[in-house]
Amino acid sequence: MQDVFIYLALSGVLTVLLWTPYILARLFVWGLPTFLNNYPEGFPAHQPEAPLWAQRAQRAHLNMVETMPAFIAVVVAAALLEAGSAAVAEWAAVFFYSRVGHAIVYIAGVPYLRTPVYLVSWAAILMIGAEILL
């Protein structure tokens, strides 16, 4: 079960790190003084346009934030119920690596891959849930 928690921790770290690219882009677009002042004048109605990759990075981060509660819930439930630890660990690894792939594909703007890679992580959560229920 230890491997499951390693992938849970790695997924948490990934969630935090996905915040970094678009915040750095904002720093460079807004400039240091405005960035440190929190918001440019007229924000949020008027704000400097972030590069497309940075906008995609922000959406990748938000998607991870939205997905983490379900992943956390099934991992904690599996641990508490001592359900199929080897299979759960494998699906937790699938979740983590698919989320790394999702972030790369999303930020790079690779067409036709974002949704399938996301669905792999979604399936991993469902498979962990199935391990608990079966």
C-alpha positions in Angstrom: 0.0 0.0 0.0 3.0 2.3 0.4 3.4 2.6 -3.4 -0.2 4.0 -3.5 0.7 6.7 -1.1 3.9 7.5 -3.1 1.8 8.1 -6.2 -0.8 10.1 -4.2 2.1 12.3 -2.9 3.6 12.6 -6.4 0.2 13.6 -7.8 -0.1 16.3 -5.1 3.3 17.6 -6.0 2.3 17.6 -9.6 -0.8 19.6 -8.8 1.3 22.2 -7.1 4.0 22.3 -9.8 1.4 22.8 -12.6 0.7 26.2 -11.1 4.3 27.3 -11.8 4.4 27.8 -15.6 1.4 30.1 -15.9 2.4 32.1 -12.9 5.9 32.6 -14.4 4.3 33.6 -17.7 2.2 36.1 -15.8 5.3 37.5 -14.2 7.0 38.0 -17.5 3.8 39.4 -19.3 2.8 41.8 -16.5 6.3 42.7 -15.4 7.8 42.4 -11.9 6.3 45.6 -10.4 2.7 44.9 -11.5 3.1 41.2 -10.6 4.3 42.1 -7.1 1.4 44.6 -6.8 -1.0 41.7 -7.4 -3.0 43.1 -10.3 -2.6 45.4 -13.2 -4.8 48.5 -13.4 -8.4 47.6 -14.4 -8.0 43.9 -13.5 -9.8 41.6 -14.2 -11.8 43.4 -17.0 -8.5 44.5 -18.5 -5.4 42.4 -18.2 -2.3 41.7 -20.3 -2.9 38.7 -22.6 -1.0 35.6 -21.5 0.6 33.4 -24.3 -1.6 30.5 -25.4 0.7 27.9 -23.8 0.3 29.7 -20.5 -3.5 29.8 -20.8 -3.4 26.0 -21.5 -1.0 25.5 -18.5 -3.6 27.2 -16.3 -6.4 25.0 -17.6 -4.2 21.9 -17.2 -3.6 23.0 -13.6 -7.3 23.6 -13.0 -8.2 20.2 -14.5 -5.8 18.5 -12.1 -7.3 20.4 -9.2 -10.7 19.2 -10.2 -9.6 15.6 -10.6 -7.5 15.2 -7.4 -10.5 14.9 -5.0 -11.8 11.8 -6.7 -8.3 10.3 -6.8 -7.7 11.1 -3.2 -11.1 9.6 -2.2 -10.5 6.3 -3.9 -6.9 6.0 -2.7 -7.9 6.7 0.9 -10.9 4.4 0.7 -8.7 1.6 -0.7 -6.2 2.1 2.1 -8.8 2.1 4.8 -10.6 -0.9 3.4 -7.3 -2.7 2.6 -8.5 -3.4 -0.9 -6.3 -5.0 -3.6 -3.2 -3.1 -2.8 -1.1 -4.4 -5.8 -3.8 -3.5 -8.3 -4.5 -0.2 -6.6 -0.8 0.7 -6.7 -0.7 -0.1 -10.4 -3.7 2.0 -11.1 -2.4 4.9 -9.0 0.8 4.8 -11.1 -1.3 4.8 -14.2 -3.2 7.8 -12.9 0.0 9.7 -12.0 1.8 9.1 -15.3 -1.3 9.8 -17.4 -1.6 13.1 -15.6 2.0 14.0 -16.4 1.3 13.1 -20.0 -1.9 15.1 -19.9 -0.1 18.2 -18.6 2.6 17.9 -21.4 0.0 17.3 -24.1 -2.3 20.1 -22.9 0.4 22.7 -22.5 2.1 21.8 -25.8 -1.3 22.0 -27.5 -0.9 18.6 -29.2 -4.1 18.0 -31.1 -6.3 14.9 -30.5 -4.4 13.6 -27.5 -5.6 15.7 -24.5 -8.9 13.9 -24.1 -7.7 10.3 -24.5 -4.8 10.9 -22.0 -7.3 12.5 -19.6 -9.6 9.5 -20.0 -6.8 7.1 -19.0 -6.5 9.0 -15.7 -10.3 8.9 -15.3 -10.3 5.2 -16.0 -7.6 4.6 -13.4 -9.8 6.3 -10.7 -12.7 4.1 -11.8 -10.5 1.0 -11.6 -9.3 1.8 -8.1 -13.0 2.3 -7.2 -13.8 -1.1 -8.7 -11.0 -2.7 -6.7 -12.7 -1.4 -3.6 -16.2 -2.5 -4.5 -15.4 -5.9 -5.9 
